[in-house]
Amino acid sequence: MQSATELDGGETTSKLPTRAWLTPIVVAVLAGGGASTVVLTGTDVSVIAALREMGQPGMIGVLLTLWGAGSAIGGLTYGAIRRTIPVFVLLLLLAGTTGLLVFTQTPLTFGIVLVVAGFFCAPTLSATSDSLSRVVPARVRGEAMGWHGSALTTGSAVGAPLAGAAIDLAGWQGGFVATAALGVAVALSGLVAIGLRRLWRR
């Protein structure tokens, strides 16, 4: 009978302890996934608050649709290019463009910036999954993807109340500032972690 540790081309199938693969870079990628959904759900809540304050509640559905269209275009573009874009660069772009919504004054400019921010939504989510699959051993990818799903769900659960609390304190702009700032902070931390990892490998 073939040994359980010699299956699949000689690779061991024994369970690898979580602590053996949950490295700082893996944690950073998971945090990036969570931060991305914080930004997305926070944006959803903040868009509604902003358009109501602008006296344009009827535009909520239209602009959220445009935001989704921007995300779809971004996802197709990301899938078509061959070059891998670092997940934390995409997160930084997502959070940064979302933060620019604070400076818009009319539904038109708000919609334009929202479409640009939407362009980075799907690519960022896809990149977190792709990056995670690259930094964990193949035999624990299933477990790692489970952690990834939990990170996304946690971010979604946190984003809306975070934005809501910020809106109560500082108006609709506060929702974008709070969630975008968190995204930028996680993105910069991830870039630092990658830089330190490269230095450590030298």
Beta strands, then each sheet from edge to edge (+ up, - down):
end
